[in-house]
Amino acid sequence: MDITEKFPGVFLINGRLHTLNHIPSFAPFGEQLFKRKSKEFRPWDPNRSKAAAAIMKGIKYFPIEKGSKILYLGAAHGYTPSHLSNIIGPEGVMYAIEFSDRPFQELLPLSEKLKNIVPILADARKPELYDWIEEVDIVYVDIADPQQTEVAIRNCNKFLKDCGYLMLTVKTQSIDITKQPKEVVREEMEKVTDGLLSIIDWNMLDPFEAKHGFIVAKK
Ligand SMILES: C[S@@+](CC[C@H](N)C(=O)[O-])C[C@H]1O[C@@H](n2cnc3c(N)ncnc32)[C@H](O)[C@@H]1O
């Protein structure tokens, strides 16, 4: 059995990504858990999670680690948040913003189990609505909004610590369907740079997420 730690808390087991479960037998999305000695690994599907897709596509820098504080915009029902929750562990915290009531209702029971997730029903375009949260190490953005880079920068200006990281998914088809996806991602990177963050790495997520990009930038 070949187990490699790709990034802190992210494991490649027989070619498939996994994170380490903190709650025994917890498989919120019906996953088949892999047990090895006292450890339990939960598969992380790159077809369901852009962060997992970015890792499978060879992103070189993945700044989330044990104890990280994350502001997550677009938490939906919590698939990717549940894995990032595993990576940051009980020492970390994730403020999970979602503005749609239906996925938020599914996020609630998940956050009751994963105590490091703080679910917040709010619009990420209005960060003043949750300005009680603390400064964070990471702003992770997956809201599939044409203005999402602007929203990301606004949230970074308000909550991201100096030298913290922005992790930004780019759904090119919701920004400009007339341009090549890579060109759209390049334009979004220019906006990120104009927002006073430096691009650290980026990649395209095909075939896991067609016409999507993933950007990692540092404040
Ligand atoms: C692609 S889904 C997120 C999937 C999730 N990040 C994952 O990987 O498991 C995008 C989510 O962003 C939410 N969203 C879109 N615009 C938003 C906004 N302005 N504020 C908060 N949530 C938003 C949508 O309701 C949707 O649930």
The ligand as an ORCA input file, in Angstrom:
! r2SCAN-3c Opt
* xyz 0 1
  C     -19.812     25.962     -6.640
  S     -20.768     26.069     -5.206
  C     -19.606     25.815     -3.902
  C     -19.126     24.394     -3.721
  C     -18.283     24.244     -2.481
  N     -17.282     25.285     -2.399
  C     -17.543     22.928     -2.452
  O     -16.486     22.796     -3.082
  O     -18.024     21.994     -1.782
  C     -21.001     27.802     -5.054
  C     -21.793     28.214     -3.840
  O     -21.602     29.608     -3.632
  C     -22.805     30.161     -3.142
  N     -22.760     31.605     -3.408
  C     -22.831     32.232     -4.615
  N     -22.744     33.562     -4.462
  C     -22.608     33.786     -3.121
  C     -22.477     34.964     -2.344
  N     -22.460     36.174     -2.899
  N     -22.360     34.837     -1.003
  C     -22.376     33.612     -0.416
  N     -22.510     32.455     -1.111
  C     -22.625     32.548     -2.454
  C     -23.890     29.399     -3.903
  O     -25.141     29.477     -3.229
  C     -23.294     27.990     -3.962
  O     -23.763     27.211     -2.882
*
